[in-house]
Amino acid sequence: MDLSALIAAAWEQHADDAEATARRIAEMLPQVQAAADVPPFAALLAHVYGEHLGQWPQALALLARLRGVAGEDATAQAAVLRAERTLRCASGDASALDDLSTPDRAAVLAGTAAMQLGRGQTEASAQALDAALALAEGGLPDGSPALRALAVAGNNIAAELQQHPHRSAADTALMLRAAETGLRYWSRAGGWLQVERAEHRLGSCQRAAGRHAEARDSARRCLAVCEANDAPDFERFFAHALLAVTQRDLGDEPGFSAARDAALAHHAKLPTEEQAWCQQELAELQAAASPPA
């Protein structure tokens, strides 16, 4: 298995056993021999050792070994630097942001926000995200890694908080702010697919917060992106499914039925492996269509 496949497998497996994944990461490090391999490996390493395990010294020691592989490659060196500073910042090192440019500080703070939420530090996460957004308000150049860092952090924070069954008012506010951040910055850092999924995430979070009219509007924008880009059935299923349940939330039964039928039509075209990702939404559509007992 080549390195890219090993990294992908580690991402898939790390949530189930972070300790074992961390050991595999350490074992994989000698296989990182090209500068192009450094950024994805550094991101995985920082996430598992930092967000999941809080093993800050171990992570920093492994990242230090990547500097030799990065060599003079500016992209690889920058990836190692951001990973190191994010780990230091999340661990409470007040000097971690010293001597960084504004875009790099924004990127580090965005990564810190996601990492702190994963460590259960919601208030610190909110503060870090707000600090990153304040820096970004001054303007980030096109192509800046901070754009993607903000997009990824916003999406990840929103997705995590959306799953929490008992959110406080502050948690809900952070969830919505993060989802809006994801959409705003994927619009600059990604393609139509990332924008469409960010719209879906925002709509799902708005619905979770009880903002049903806003959620319906986000679902409509999500579907419009799908239609404008000839999206595959997989993406269209989720867009129609979200639109259906938001229509039902607002008491629009004809709108619900039309969107539900469209979602089911797209679902019927999906291969089995893709249908497996749709079970929750499919169950909700079927439950919403059932008459009350």
Secondary structure in CASP SS format (residue, H / E / C, confidence):
PFRMAT SS
TARGET T0000
AUTHOR 0000-0000-0000
METHOD secondary structure of the structure
MODEL  1
M C 1.00
D C 1.00
L H 1.00
S H 1.00
A H 1.00
L H 1.00
I H 1.00
A H 1.00
A H 1.00
A H 1.00
W H 1.00
E H 1.00
Q H 1.00
H C 1.00
A C 1.00
D C 1.00
D C 1.00
A H 1.00
E H 1.00
A H 1.00
T H 1.00
A H 1.00
R H 1.00
R H 1.00
I H 1.00
A H 1.00
E H 1.00
M H 1.00
L H 1.00
P H 1.00
Q H 1.00
V C 1.00
Q C 1.00
A C 1.00
A H 1.00
A H 1.00
D H 1.00
V H 1.00
P H 1.00
P H 1.00
F H 1.00
A H 1.00
A H 1.00
L H 1.00
L H 1.00
A H 1.00
H H 1.00
V H 1.00
Y H 1.00
G H 1.00
E H 1.00
H H 1.00
L C 1.00
G C 1.00
Q C 1.00
W H 1.00
P H 1.00
Q H 1.00
A H 1.00
L H 1.00
A H 1.00
L H 1.00
L H 1.00
A H 1.00
R H 1.00
L H 1.00
R H 1.00
G H 1.00
V H 1.00
A H 1.00
G C 1.00
E C 1.00
D C 1.00
A H 1.00
T H 1.00
A H 1.00
Q H 1.00
A H 1.00
A H 1.00
V H 1.00
L H 1.00
R H 1.00
A H 1.00
E H 1.00
R H 1.00
T H 1.00
L H 1.00
R H 1.00
C H 1.00
A H 1.00
S C 1.00
G C 1.00
D C 1.00
A C 1.00
S C 1.00
A C 1.00
L C 1.00
D C 1.00
D C 1.00
L C 1.00
S C 1.00
T H 1.00
P H 1.00
D H 1.00
R H 1.00
A H 1.00
A H 1.00
V H 1.00
L H 1.00
A H 1.00
G H 1.00
T H 1.00
A H 1.00
A H 1.00
M H 1.00
Q H 1.00
L H 1.00
G H 1.00
R C 1.00
G C 1.00
Q C 1.00
T H 1.00
E H 1.00
A H 1.00
S H 1.00
A H 1.00
Q H 1.00
A H 1.00
L H 1.00
D H 1.00
A H 1.00
A H 1.00
L H 1.00
A H 1.00
L H 1.00
A H 1.00
E C 1.00
G C 1.00
G C 1.00
L C 1.00
P C 1.00
D C 1.00
G C 1.00
S C 1.00
P H 1.00
A H 1.00
L H 1.00
R H 1.00
A H 1.00
L H 1.00
A H 1.00
V H 1.00
A H 1.00
G H 1.00
N H 1.00
N H 1.00
I H 1.00
A H 1.00
A H 1.00
E H 1.00
L H 1.00
Q H 1.00
Q C 1.00
H C 1.00
P C 1.00
H C 1.00
R C 1.00
S C 1.00
A H 1.00
A H 1.00
D H 1.00
T H 1.00
A H 1.00
L H 1.00
M H 1.00
L H 1.00
R H 1.00
A H 1.00
A H 1.00
E H 1.00
T H 1.00
G H 1.00
L H 1.00
R H 1.00
Y H 1.00
W H 1.00
S H 1.00
R H 1.00
A H 1.00
G C 1.00
G C 1.00
W H 1.00
L H 1.00
Q H 1.00
V H 1.00
E H 1.00
R H 1.00
A H 1.00
E H 1.00
H H 1.00
R H 1.00
L H 1.00
G H 1.00
S H 1.00
C H 1.00
Q H 1.00
R H 1.00
A H 1.00
A C 1.00
G C 1.00
R C 1.00
H H 1.00
A H 1.00
E H 1.00
A H 1.00
R H 1.00
D H 1.00
S H 1.00
A H 1.00
R H 1.00
R H 1.00
C H 1.00
L H 1.00
A H 1.00
V H 1.00
C H 1.00
E H 1.00
A H 1.00
N C 1.00
D C 1.00
A C 1.00
P C 1.00
D H 1.00
F H 1.00
E H 1.00
R H 1.00
F H 1.00
F H 1.00
A H 1.00
H H 1.00
A H 1.00
L H 1.00
L H 1.00
A H 1.00
V H 1.00
T H 1.00
Q H 1.00
R H 1.00
D H 1.00
L C 1.00
G C 1.00
D C 1.00
E H 1.00
P H 1.00
G H 1.00
F H 1.00
S H 1.00
A H 1.00
A H 1.00
R H 1.00
D H 1.00
A H 1.00
A H 1.00
L H 1.00
A H 1.00
H H 1.00
H H 1.00
A H 1.00
K C 1.00
L C 1.00
P C 1.00
T H 1.00
E H 1.00
E H 1.00
Q H 1.00
A H 1.00
W H 1.00
C H 1.00
Q H 1.00
Q H 1.00
E H 1.00
L H 1.00
A H 1.00
E H 1.00
L H 1.00
Q H 1.00
A H 1.00
A H 1.00
A H 1.00
S C 1.00
P C 1.00
P C 1.00
A C 1.00
END
